[in-house]
């Protein structure tokens, strides 16, 4: 048993190292790589994907897993998890031809560059063939990988294991039914917070110093990570000791970069907080994208946009941008950063309108896979849903259907994770407050260590020992429940906007 398990560990660690190289190549492509290197990088990525596929589907790995299944007595929960995760991944990979894996990797690399150019030039027609090709490949992938599931359920399972269209649609319909009228009531409300002081000129150098300080304050370890600039903020890197955050800075807006960094730091803390000594094994990996997103939204929304957080950092904000914030109070700052204003761009959306951006994308993806809409019709469908849900129409495809990078990498099924994560974050925060009654006081005094420790112990170091459903039940005492999220939003925004809305 021990010999077979050690053999498995050796193989899994090698695969982890190769995936780390792939992730670092992806980070480099978005941050450092010269644009002229795109064709060569696409070939490099495809070649490496082929090597990883060979390792993950090698008969020797299958033989090792078979031997472990026959002698699986007296194994620890960690060992059992590694065996089960490796077996699941092996079965999945052996069902998918190497040719298809390489085609997806190559298109992902090439598609990203095409998307960047199309977005800059507002030319959806240049990007449409990439979506069309991805749909063809991802449908083929779904038929190979999960023949028992519908095409879109298979793609969802890649990011939210065990979650189906039926489950997500039920949750999203509940959110839509409550949020659309609430947002409409705010839009037509007489009171609107003053946000004029958030407009102006905010030096990039000051923004960089501010975001790095706050990221470090809440726990990001800069000896095992870094912050850079990219078109689309993300958290990547090759290992928990090498976590790469990116953001983007704009002179006219320091709030976007501030909360993008807090958001990505939440992801980074999950990665840096994984099981010590087991970082290269499946048991320590993040559970699902929804759970991962719960960590970024936990820090960005539940903490970063709280009154206590604004109170703690208000002097620093004023010292950093004295001309902009000289006549501002903590209350007015808190209201301004929480203003509900339907916006065109998802990553700039407030927490109240954000779920509708996600629901829009989910519904479009679902219809694409079910054949209900054509790729060429995407801009029109997108704009119609924006009007129906948020009351605004994108003036260009750059500010509409071309804004996200996800489809350029074939990440269909990813978007629901953002809103599932927001629901999880709310339930986790409620559970943490019960365990740590001084949470609000800790935030107001800048004592984030107990919060990070609680997340480390309850989420980050649990790895894949439990299913998402089991983890949420263990932490919150109940399954995924969107009502907590709705109650939180209604209470918070009714207070800000002086609305009479029942929870």
N, C-alpha and C positions, 0 to 999 in steps of 0.2 A: 504493500500500500504506500509506504513512505517513498519508495523508489519511484513509483508511478506518479505520485503527487509532486515530488521534486522535479521530475521530468516535465510535468505540466507547467509548474511555476516558471521553469526556465524558458519554455516556449512562449508563455503568456507575457513574460517580461520583455522578450525580444520583440514581440508584436507591439507592445506598448511603446518601446523605444522608437520603432519605425513610425508609429502613429504620431509620436512627438515630433519627429522630423517633418512629417507631413503638415502638422499644425503650424510649425514654425515657418515652413514655406508659405503657407496661407497668410500668416501674419505679415511676412516680408512682402508678399505681393500687394497687400493693401496699404502698407506703410512706407516701405523703402525702395521697392523694385522699380527700375526705370521702365516706362511704358513700352519701350522698344523690345524689352525682354519677354513680353507676354507670350509669343508663340513658343519660345524655348521653354518657358516655365510650364506651359500647358503640357509639353512633351515630358518634362521632368516629373510632373505630378502624375501623369498617366503611367509612366514607367514605375514610379514608386508604388502607386495603387496596385499595379500588377504584382509587385514583389510582396506587398502586404497580403493580397488575396491568396497568393501561393502559400504563404506561411499559415494563413488562417484556414486553408482548405487542405493542407498537406495530410496524406493518409496516416502519417506517423502520429499526428495530433489526434486523429480519429481513433486510432488504435489505443493511444494512451487514455482517452476518455472512456472507451469501451472497457478497458481494464479497471479503471476506477469505478465504473458503474457496477461491475461485478464484485468488487471488494470495497464497498462504501460504508463498512461498519466502523464505528468508533472514530468518526471524523468530527471536527469542531464545526461550529456554525460558519466560521470564516472559510474553512476549507470546503465545506459543502456549497457555500455561495460561489466560490471560485469555480468549482466543478460545474455547477448548474449554469452559470453565466457563460463559461467557455463552451459548454455543450450547446446551449441555445445559439450562440454566435456561430459555432461550427456548422450546425444544421442550416442556419440562415445563409451562410456564405457558400456552402457547398451546393445549395439550390440555385445560386446565381452564377452564371457563366463568367469567367474571367473577362471575356470580351465585353460583356455588359458593364462590369465594374469599371474597366478602363475607359469605356465610352462615356460613362457618367462623370468620372473624374476629369477627363479631358474637356468635356463640355462645360463643366463647372468652372474650370480655369479660364477657358476661352469666353464663356458666357459672361463672366464678371467684367472683362474688359469691354465687351460689346455693350453691356448695360451702362457702364460708366460713360461711354461715349454717347449713347442714345439719350441718357439722362441729361447730359450737358447740352445736347443739341435739340432736345424736345422732339425726338424722332422715334415714336413707338414702333413704327413699321420696321425699323432697323433691328429692334429687339424681339419683335413678334416671332420670327423663325426660331429663336432660342427657346422660347416658351413652348412652341409647337414641338420641337425636337425633344425637349425635356418631358413633355407629357407622354410622348410615344415611348421613351426609354423608361420613365417611371411606371407606366402602366405594365410594360414588359417585366420590369423589376418586381412589381407587386404580384404578378401572376406566378413568378418563380418563387419569391420569398414567402409569401403568405397566400397560397392558392385557396385556402379556406375562407379568406376575408374578401370583402368588396375592395375595389381598387383604391378608394380613398381611405378606407379603414386601415388598409395595409400601410399606407404612407403615414397616417396618424400614429400608428403603432411604433414607428421608428422613433418618434419623439415623445409620445405619451402612451407607453406600453399598457395595453389592456383597456384603453379608452376608445370608444366608438363614436361614429357620427350620431347615433341615436342618443347617447348620453350627452354629448356636447351640445347638440341642437336643443335639447330640453333645458339645459342650463342657460344657453345663450338666448333662448326665447324668453326665459324668465327675466334676464337682465334687460333685454331690449324693451320689454313691456313696462318696466319701471323707469329706466334711464331716459328714454326718448321724451316722455312727458315732463320729467324732472328738469332736463336740460332746456326744454321748451319754456317751462315756467321761469327759469333763471334768465333766459334770453329776453323775456318780456317783462322782467321785473324792473321796478323803478330804481332800485339801488344797484350800483355797479362799483366795485372797489377801484380806487385810484391806482393806476399802474404806470402813470406818466414817468415816474422816477426810474422805472426799469428800462426806459429808452434813453439813448444818449451814446456817449463814447466811453467804453470800458477797455482800458489797455490790456492787450493780450498778455504781456509779461505779468501784470498783476493777477490776471485770471489764472495763469499757470501756477503761480505761487499759492494762490488761494485754494485751488482745487487739490494741489499736492498736499498742502497742510491738512485739509479736511479728510482726504483719503487716508493719510497716515494716522490722524486722530482716531478714526473709527476702526483702525486695525490693519490696514494694508501694509505688508512687510516689503519695503523697497529693496531689501537685500535679496528678495526672491521674486521681484517683479518690477515693472516699469510702466510709465504712461507716455503714450505717443499720440500723434494726430493721424486720423484717417477720414475718408469721405463719410463713412457710417460708423458711429461708435460701436465697439465690441470688446469682448474679453476673450483672449486666446492665449497662445503660448504652448510650449511643448511638455510641461511637467508642473506639478504643484510647487516646485522650487523655481519655476520660470514662467510666471504668469504675466501676460501682456495686456494692459488696458489701453484702449484708444478713446479719444474724444475728438470734438471739433470745436474750434473757437471762432467767435464772431465779435468784432469790435462793438457792435450795436447791442449785444445781448450777453450778459454774463451768467444769466440764469440757466441757459441751455447747457453750457459747458459744465457748470457747477453740478447740476442734477444728473447729467450724463455720467460724470465721473463718480458720483455717489452710487448711481445705478450699477455701473460696471465694477465698482469696488465691492458691491454686494456679491456679484458673481465671483470676483477674485477671492473674497474671503471664504467662499465655499470651496474653491479649488485649493487654496493654501491651508484650509482647515481639515483636509481629508485625513483618513487613518494614517498615523505616523508609522513608517516602516513598510507599509503595504501599498504605496502610491502607484506602483506599476502593475497592480493586480485588479481584476474586475470588481472585487468586493469593495474597494475603496472609491470606485467611480461614482459620479453623481447619478442620482436615481432616474429622473426624467427631466426634460426641459422645463416642464411646469414647476417642478420642485426647485430647479435651478433659478427659474424666474421669480419664484417666491422670495428668494434670498435678495435679489437685486431690488425688487419692489418693496420688500420689508424695509430696507435701508433708505431707498429713495422716497417712498410715499409715507409709510407708517412713522418713520423717524425723521427723515430729512425735511419733510413738509409739515412737521408738527409744530405747534406753537412753542413747545419747549426747546426744540432745535433752533428755531428762529431766534428765540430769546437768548440762547447761549452764544450764538455766533453773530448777533446783531452788531455788537461793537466792532468785531473784526470786519464785517461787511462795510460798515461806515468808515473805518480807518483805511480800508483798501480803496474805496471809491468815495472819498469825502465830498467831492463836488456834486455827485449824483444823489447822495442819500442824506444831505445835510439837514433837511427839514422833515425827515421821515421818522415815524414811530415804529416800535416793534409790531403793534397791532396792524398798522397799515401795511407793513412789509409782509407779515403773515398772510393777510388777506390777498395781497397782490400775487404772491407766489402760488396761491391756491385758487386764483380766479378761474372761473369756468368760462371759456371762450372757444366755441367750436373753431377748430383750425384745420388747415389742409394737410399738415404733415403729422404722421403718427408719432414719431419720436419727440415731437414738440407738444403733443396733446396733453391736456390736464387729465388727472386721474378719473374725472367724471365722464369725459367724452372718449377717453382712450379705449374702453371696451367696445365701443361702437366701431372704431377703426378696425379692431380685430375681427369683430363679427362680420363686417363687410368683406374682409379678405377671406375669412373662412367660408362664407357663403359662395363667393366667386370660385374658390378652389374646388369646393364640393360640386358645383355645377359644371366646372371644366371636366372633372373626372367622370361625372355622370353623363356627359355629352349634352348638357342642356344649353350651353352657350359656346360660341366659337371664339378662338383666340383673337381674331380681328375685331370682335365686338367688345373686347375688354374695356377700352377707354370709355365707351358709351355706358356700359353697365356700371362701371366704377362711379362715373359722374352722377348717374341716376340714384345710386344708393347713398352717395354723399349728400345729395339734396334731401332724400327721404329721412335719413337718420340724423344729419347734423345741420341741415338747412343751408348748406353752402355748396357751390359748384367750383371745382378746380378750373382755373383759367388756362391751364396747360397740362400736358401729360407729365411733364417733369414734376409738377406739384400734385400730380394725381397718380395714375397707374404705374409710373416709372420711379416712384420715390424710394421703394424698398429694394435692398440687395438680395433678398431671400430667393426669389424666383431665378435670379441669375446663377445661383448655385444649386438649383433643383430642390430647395428645401420646402417642398409642398407638404403641408401638415404641421408646420412649425408654428404658425401664427396663433392657434388656439392656446398654446403654452403661456403666452403673455397674460391672458385674462384668467386662465386657470391658476396661474402663479399669483395673481392679485387676490384671488379668493383664498388660496392657501395662506398667503402672507397675513391676511386679516385674521384667519383662524389661529395661526401661529402666534401672532402678536397678542391676541386675547389670552391664549394659554400662558404666554410668557408673563403677562401682567399679573396673572394669578400666582405664578411661581415667584415673581420678583415684584412685589407691590411698590417698590421705590423706583420703578422704571422711569416714570416721567421726571422725577427729581434727578435721577442719574443723567438723563438726557440734558436737562437744563444746566447741570453743572459740568457737562462734558465728560462724564464718567461712562464711557462706552464699553469698558472691559467686561462688566457683568453680562451685558447683552451679547457681546461676541462669544463669551464663554458658554452661555446658554445655547446659542445657535450651534457652536462647535459640538457640544455634547448631544444635543437633541436631533440635529439634522446632519451636519457635515460629516461627523465621524460614524454615522450609522451606515454610510455608503449604500450598498445594495442588499443589506441584510434583510430588508423588508420591502414589500411592494409599496407603491405610492399610497394605495388605499390603507394598508396596514400602518404606515408611518403616520399618516394624518390622524388615524384613529388613536394611535398611541399618544400623540402629542395633544390633540384637540379634544379627544374623548368622543368624537363623532366623525362620520365620513365628510367628504367635500360637501359644503353647504353654502350656496351663494347668498343666502339670506343674511348672513353675518356681514358680508361685503356690502349688500344693499343698505342694511341698517346703518353701517358706518358712514357710507356716502350721504345718505339722507340726513343723518344727524349733523354731520360736519357742514354740509353745504346749506342746509336750512338755517343754521346758525350764522354763517357768513353772509347769506343773502336775505336774512330775516323772513324766511318763508314759513308758512304753516303747512308742513308736510308731515303726515303721520308715518311712523316707521313701519 
